[in-house]
Amino acid sequence: MERITATYFIETAFAPAKAAEVLAGEQSSGTFVAVPGETEELKQRFAARVESVEALETVDTPAIPGATSATGKYHRAIVKVSWSIENFGYNLPVLISTLQGNLYEIKQFTGLKLMEIDLPVSFGNHYSGPAFGIEGCRRLTNVNDRPLIGTIIKPSIGLSVEQTAGIVKTLAEAGIDFIKDDELLSSSANSNFNDRVDAVMKVINAHADATGKKVMYAFNLSGEVDEMLHRYDKIVQSGGTCAMVSINSVGLSAVKKIGDQKQLAIHGHRNGWGMLTRHPLLGIDFKAYQKLWRLAGVDQLHVNGIQNKFWESDDSVVRSIEACLAPMYHHNTVLPVVSSGQWGGQAFETYRRTKTVDLLYMAGGGIMAHPMGAAAGVTALQQAWKAAVDGLSLEAAAKQYPGFKKSVEKFGSK
Amino acid sequence: MERITATYFIETAFAPAKAAEVLAGEQSSGTFVAVPGETEELKQRFAARVESVEALETVDTPAIPGATSATGKYHRAIVKVSWSIENFGYNLPVLISTLQGNLYEIKQFTGLKLMEIDLPVSFGNHYSGPAFGIEGCRRLTNVNDRPLIGTIIKPSIGLSVEQTAGIVKTLAEAGIDFIKDDELLSSSANSNFNDRVDAVMKVINAHADATGKKVMYAFNLSGEVDEMLHRYDKIVQSGGTCAMVSINSVGLSAVKKIGDQKQLAIHGHRNGWGMLTRHPLLGIDFKAYQKLWRLAGVDQLHVNGIQNKFWESDDSVVRSIEACLAPMYHHNTVLPVVSSGQWGGQAFETYRRTKTVDLLYMAGGGIMAHPMGAAAGVTALQQAWKAAVDGLSLEAAAKQYPGFKKSVEKFGSK
């Protein structure tokens, strides 16, 4: 019978092997006194199994404050635990309740992070994964051999529908590939969702008719289930190609429902993610997290960016990009969305470390605030990426490309 | 115009007032360079506003490891920030993306927890809240003037449908008010969801026909949206009165969809909650959290229990019970679900500190492993609560009630 294996980074005042057994017991057949019906046969079939325990360092201070150890020592370890697929079948919420669930409540742990999930072969057949993924998003935008260049409508909130459409026109004429709503905006007092779709798609469709290039716009349809489905239909009917969802806020079941529609590329915005991962010994690692959303059908997933304005290290961003680009079954591969303080200067380090152009590379002010205008901003980003792939340094690229040189002068010291 | 106010507990290497401005900017009209269209008028209408900053202690070590301060000092504070309802209208996922969202990513914070949300009057009219709540659950179970006594089918996973129905029969005859699936079980290889509903409801309906008492069974329907709706209908058609949802795993939008059906009481299981709250300076406090789920229509919500087997302090559990019992608009009030290692002995401290019997009091082994059998286990819990309300001590209650005395002898040292 197929099994699902979860890898955890734990910290415990107990012997790690003992703590791992508590974990396995709590998440399968555990209760605080033995009860009738808990036979050996049942345990064999449905009990979680500790597969390995790899001891790491011992520390004097618990990772999560408040917990105390009689010995004053806290042991860290990597533990692997497995469950039979018979426990839940193909049910992502119950999978999560089993692999995470009450584990964070267990006082034997002063730290616990879900690092990786190994899913069985049959998951690849049951779930169809991203309907578009990298190849589909390239096809929809007609962009090959370089990252898709994207931007976010700013200010995040407050622009009228007409102002938004005006910015979209500027950006489309500038040669942008992708534009998105901010996650703060879905339907505001002066930017009704349907009105925004009408106004924006009028611009995008006219531009496509004139040039053959259809800009992908990710409309933030996050909301209640029926509302999202109506908005989804509105985008489809208007000739749009993409819908954005704040995946953590909307939640796994409703995102899966949206992914199942398969007519639009799904832009998965991970806002709220810091809460789930920022502490090194609490929550879930991106490597495990991204698998769940790929199964739910997300086509594009945020990974932050090199030299970003947030807390995350470059190493962590690189690992996230690699996680997204790792194949998963025969499914389409999810497109990593690089964003946060990007202006093109980071293309060099991003390419050096990942050797990929399969990215949606997002720049905000880096485009709209370019000294020579938005078109020059988009071109500068394309130039930066061409230079990076050609093996040029940032300095050499600035010499070769005057437009990019202006970006370096304006944004290079940020 | 109505505003929504969020209260945060923050830690920052910067001046707290400065950090609060960063927070407000990031979650409304912030971008890293000024862009066209960002007018003063727009900012006035849509910008988040720092309402107050209350400085607390300064510490030498950041709450979240990895962050460093040039001064070596980290300042803690309570800050209140407000947004106009015009920014998002009535949209819980976008509310969450705004009040939490990327905030946890901001490097200016070495700790940030959302402590409270103050919602405007109109939310109370737009959302209808729990369809049943405390009064509805009392009506469905015909229990007045004492806590509903409940239990969880254990072992959590692995029992056949017939075994489960057999345990339900024993428990129904024992006088139980409420039974639930474990969060690890929705539909397993040997306990198909629909088959379990058939078998369990056959027992419950027969018992109701014979005695007039219908046991409330919370079937765990957690899964994909359509699957949950089908399961919901199955429960309704079979005469069931309650559906359980793992709220964090399923997510806000899909739980709202289930709550909107209004034919079954919704048992909101908060497994995964520890990840969101266990760190004192990361995530969200229960006081804010429970409001969201009440708006989504959850009728019963887990709060852990006094002297529980998990990490949570009694003080925290008491605060959670009080949060649930606080009125919210004209809505039905959500029923706090007390569980984890409960056997009746905690009734005294629970009542002393909360002065309420508006609880669903869950005991697992405390019922099934009672030395005189399940019926005596249920009776012992009722006795414990009667004694607690009557002002007896545990010791006095054990003298007065022989059944409860057996509980004390078996579970009292745990």
Interface residues (C-beta under 8 A of the other chain):
Chain A: Q27 S28 S29 G30 T31 F32 V33 A34 V35 P36 G37 E38 L42 K43 R45 F46 A47 A63 I64 P65 G66 A67 S84 E86 N87 F88 G89 N91 L92 P93 V94 I96 S97 T98 Q100 G101 N102 L103 Y104 E105 I106 K107 K154 P155 S156 I157 G158 L159 Q163 I167 E183 L184 L185 S186 S187 S188 A189 N190 N220 S222 G223 E224 V225 D226 E227 M228 S246 N248 S249 V250 G251 L252 S253 A254 V255 K256 K257 H269 N271 G272 W273 G274 M275 L276 R278 H279 P280 L282 G283 I284 N304 K309 F310 W311 E312 S340 G341 G364 G365 M368 A369 F411 K414
Chain B: Q27 S28 S29 G30 T31 F32 V33 A34 V35 P36 G37 E38 L42 K43 R45 F46 A47 A63 I64 P65 G66 A67 S84 E86 N87 F88 G89 N91 L92 P93 V94 I96 S97 T98 Q100 G101 N102 L103 Y104 E105 I106 K107 K154 P155 S156 I157 G158 L159 Q163 I167 E183 L184 L185 S186 S187 S188 A189 N190 N220 S222 G223 E224 V225 D226 E227 M228 S246 N248 S249 V250 G251 L252 S253 A254 V255 K256 K257 H269 N271 G272 W273 G274 M275 L276 R278 H279 P280 L282 G283 I284 N304 K309 F310 W311 E312 S340 G341 G364 G365 M368 A369 F411 K414
